[in-house]
Amino acid sequence: MSFFIENWVLIAVAITSGAFLLWPLASAGGRAGSLNTTEAVQLMNRDKAVVVDVRDAEGFASGHVIGAKNLPLADLEAKLPTTVKNKALPLIFVCANGANANKGVAIAKKLGYENAHALTGGMGAWRTANLPVEKA
């Protein structure tokens, strides 16, 4: 017990540094499965990932990833199983800025699609990377 009392400063430093090391893992919990644009393109090319755009029809028509399927977030739980029947296929969820894509990932995982990912930054990041956009 006297060791802890005499070395409380060192123990506090050790606990604080451990917390700082674990912080990125804890803060990424809400963004688990996030992809940047390069990783998304690789997943699309190598593993034939299905891109699911969760924006409304108007947002989708203004420009989307080539070949993306439009399933608005409100309809996702009902329509995803009929649109993507193979639950082993990787899914990439896209929205305007990335926030709703994470909600799409949560819904997909609840439905049994374990290989679901969100595009970090959404269509904004896609356009910033000068990747091809298709307009409906």
KADA-V753120 format. One record per pair of residues at least 24 apart in sequence whose ideal C-beta (glycine too) atoms are under 10 Angstrom apart, sorted by the first residue. I is the first residue (numbers start at 1). J is the second residue. D is the distance in whole Angstrom. If there is no record, write none. Layout:
BEGIN
i=I j=J d=D
i=I j=J d=D
END
This chain:
BEGIN
i=30 j=102 d=6
i=30 j=105 d=10
i=30 j=106 d=9
i=31 j=98 d=8
i=31 j=101 d=10
i=31 j=102 d=6
i=31 j=105 d=9
i=31 j=118 d=7
i=31 j=120 d=7
i=32 j=102 d=9
i=32 j=105 d=8
i=32 j=106 d=10
i=32 j=109 d=9
i=32 j=116 d=10
i=32 j=117 d=9
i=32 j=118 d=9
i=33 j=90 d=10
i=33 j=91 d=9
i=33 j=92 d=10
i=33 j=93 d=9
i=33 j=101 d=10
i=33 j=102 d=8
i=33 j=105 d=5
i=33 j=106 d=9
i=33 j=108 d=9
i=33 j=109 d=8
i=33 j=114 d=9
i=33 j=115 d=9
i=33 j=116 d=6
i=33 j=117 d=5
i=33 j=118 d=6
i=34 j=93 d=10
i=34 j=98 d=8
i=34 j=101 d=8
i=34 j=102 d=8
i=34 j=105 d=8
i=34 j=117 d=7
i=34 j=118 d=5
i=34 j=119 d=8
i=34 j=120 d=5
i=34 j=121 d=9
i=35 j=90 d=10
i=35 j=92 d=7
i=35 j=93 d=10
i=35 j=94 d=10
i=35 j=101 d=10
i=35 j=117 d=5
i=35 j=118 d=7
i=35 j=119 d=6
i=35 j=120 d=6
i=35 j=121 d=10
i=35 j=125 d=10
i=36 j=119 d=8
i=36 j=120 d=5
i=36 j=121 d=8
i=36 j=125 d=7
i=36 j=129 d=9
i=37 j=65 d=10
i=37 j=119 d=7
i=37 j=120 d=8
i=37 j=121 d=8
i=37 j=125 d=6
i=37 j=126 d=6
i=37 j=127 d=10
i=37 j=128 d=8
i=37 j=129 d=4
i=37 j=130 d=9
i=37 j=131 d=6
i=38 j=129 d=8
i=38 j=131 d=10
i=39 j=92 d=9
i=39 j=117 d=8
i=39 j=119 d=9
i=39 j=120 d=9
i=40 j=65 d=8
i=40 j=90 d=10
i=40 j=92 d=5
i=40 j=94 d=8
i=40 j=117 d=7
i=40 j=118 d=9
i=40 j=119 d=5
i=40 j=120 d=9
i=40 j=125 d=9
i=40 j=126 d=8
i=40 j=129 d=9
i=40 j=131 d=9
i=41 j=65 d=10
i=41 j=92 d=10
i=41 j=126 d=9
i=41 j=129 d=9
i=41 j=131 d=7
i=41 j=132 d=10
i=43 j=90 d=5
i=43 j=91 d=10
i=43 j=92 d=6
i=43 j=115 d=9
i=43 j=117 d=7
i=44 j=68 d=10
i=44 j=90 d=9
i=44 j=92 d=7
i=46 j=90 d=9
i=47 j=88 d=10
i=47 j=89 d=8
i=47 j=90 d=5
i=47 j=115 d=8
i=48 j=86 d=10
i=48 j=89 d=7
i=48 j=90 d=8
i=49 j=89 d=7
i=49 j=90 d=4
i=49 j=91 d=7
i=49 j=92 d=5
i=49 j=115 d=8
i=49 j=116 d=10
i=49 j=117 d=8
i=50 j=80 d=10
i=50 j=83 d=8
i=50 j=84 d=5
i=50 j=86 d=9
i=50 j=89 d=6
i=50 j=90 d=7
i=50 j=91 d=5
i=50 j=92 d=7
i=50 j=93 d=10
i=50 j=113 d=10
i=50 j=115 d=10
i=50 j=116 d=10
i=51 j=90 d=10
i=51 j=91 d=8
i=51 j=92 d=5
i=51 j=93 d=8
i=51 j=94 d=6
i=51 j=119 d=8
i=51 j=126 d=10
i=52 j=76 d=8
i=52 j=79 d=10
i=52 j=80 d=7
i=52 j=83 d=8
i=52 j=84 d=7
i=52 j=91 d=6
i=52 j=92 d=7
i=52 j=93 d=5
i=52 j=94 d=7
i=52 j=95 d=10
i=52 j=101 d=9
i=52 j=104 d=7
i=52 j=105 d=10
i=52 j=108 d=8
i=52 j=113 d=10
i=52 j=116 d=9
i=53 j=92 d=10
i=53 j=93 d=8
i=53 j=94 d=5
i=53 j=95 d=7
i=53 j=96 d=10
i=53 j=100 d=10
i=53 j=101 d=9
i=53 j=104 d=9
i=53 j=119 d=10
i=53 j=122 d=9
i=53 j=123 d=8
i=54 j=80 d=10
i=54 j=93 d=6
i=54 j=94 d=7
i=54 j=95 d=5
i=54 j=96 d=9
i=54 j=100 d=5
i=54 j=101 d=6
i=54 j=102 d=10
i=54 j=103 d=8
i=54 j=104 d=5
i=54 j=105 d=10
i=54 j=107 d=9
i=54 j=118 d=9
i=54 j=122 d=9
i=55 j=94 d=8
i=55 j=95 d=5
i=55 j=96 d=6
i=55 j=100 d=7
i=55 j=101 d=9
i=55 j=122 d=9
i=55 j=123 d=8
i=56 j=95 d=10
i=56 j=96 d=10
i=57 j=136 d=8
i=58 j=136 d=10
i=59 j=95 d=8
i=59 j=96 d=6
i=59 j=122 d=10
i=59 j=123 d=8
i=60 j=94 d=10
i=60 j=123 d=10
i=60 j=134 d=10
i=60 j=135 d=9
i=60 j=136 d=6
i=61 j=135 d=7
i=61 j=136 d=4
i=62 j=96 d=10
i=62 j=123 d=9
i=62 j=133 d=9
i=62 j=135 d=7
i=62 j=136 d=8
i=63 j=123 d=7
i=63 j=126 d=9
i=63 j=127 d=8
i=63 j=132 d=10
i=63 j=133 d=4
i=63 j=134 d=7
i=63 j=135 d=5
i=63 j=136 d=9
i=64 j=94 d=7
i=64 j=123 d=7
i=64 j=126 d=9
i=64 j=133 d=7
i=64 j=134 d=6
i=64 j=135 d=8
i=64 j=136 d=7
i=65 j=92 d=8
i=65 j=94 d=6
i=65 j=119 d=8
i=65 j=123 d=8
i=65 j=126 d=6
i=65 j=131 d=8
i=65 j=132 d=8
i=65 j=133 d=7
i=65 j=134 d=7
i=66 j=131 d=9
i=66 j=132 d=5
i=66 j=133 d=7
i=66 j=134 d=5
i=67 j=132 d=10
i=67 j=134 d=8
i=68 j=92 d=9
i=68 j=93 d=10
i=68 j=94 d=6
i=68 j=123 d=10
i=68 j=133 d=10
i=68 j=134 d=8
i=68 j=136 d=10
i=70 j=94 d=10
i=70 j=136 d=8
i=71 j=104 d=8
i=71 j=107 d=10
i=72 j=100 d=9
i=72 j=104 d=10
i=73 j=100 d=5
i=73 j=101 d=9
i=73 j=103 d=6
i=73 j=104 d=6
i=73 j=107 d=8
i=76 j=100 d=10
i=76 j=103 d=8
i=76 j=104 d=6
i=76 j=107 d=5
i=76 j=108 d=8
i=76 j=111 d=9
i=77 j=104 d=10
i=77 j=107 d=5
i=77 j=108 d=9
i=77 j=110 d=8
i=77 j=111 d=7
i=80 j=104 d=9
i=80 j=107 d=7
i=80 j=108 d=6
i=80 j=111 d=6
i=80 j=112 d=10
i=80 j=113 d=7
i=80 j=116 d=10
i=81 j=108 d=10
i=81 j=111 d=6
i=81 j=112 d=9
i=81 j=113 d=9
i=84 j=108 d=9
i=84 j=111 d=10
i=84 j=113 d=7
i=84 j=116 d=10
i=86 j=113 d=9
i=87 j=111 d=8
i=87 j=112 d=5
i=87 j=113 d=5
i=87 j=114 d=7
i=87 j=115 d=8
i=87 j=116 d=10
i=88 j=113 d=9
i=88 j=114 d=8
i=88 j=115 d=7
i=89 j=113 d=8
i=89 j=115 d=7
i=89 j=116 d=10
i=90 j=114 d=10
i=90 j=115 d=4
i=90 j=116 d=8
i=90 j=117 d=7
i=91 j=115 d=7
i=91 j=116 d=4
i=91 j=117 d=7
i=91 j=118 d=10
i=92 j=116 d=8
i=92 j=117 d=5
i=92 j=118 d=8
i=92 j=119 d=6
i=93 j=117 d=7
i=93 j=118 d=5
i=93 j=119 d=7
i=93 j=122 d=9
i=94 j=118 d=8
i=94 j=119 d=5
i=94 j=121 d=10
i=94 j=122 d=6
i=94 j=123 d=6
i=94 j=125 d=9
i=94 j=126 d=7
i=95 j=119 d=8
i=95 j=121 d=10
i=95 j=122 d=5
i=95 j=123 d=7
i=95 j=124 d=10
i=96 j=121 d=10
i=96 j=122 d=5
i=96 j=123 d=6
i=96 j=124 d=7
i=97 j=121 d=7
i=97 j=122 d=5
i=97 j=123 d=8
i=97 j=124 d=6
i=97 j=125 d=8
i=98 j=122 d=4
i=98 j=123 d=9
i=98 j=124 d=8
i=98 j=125 d=7
END
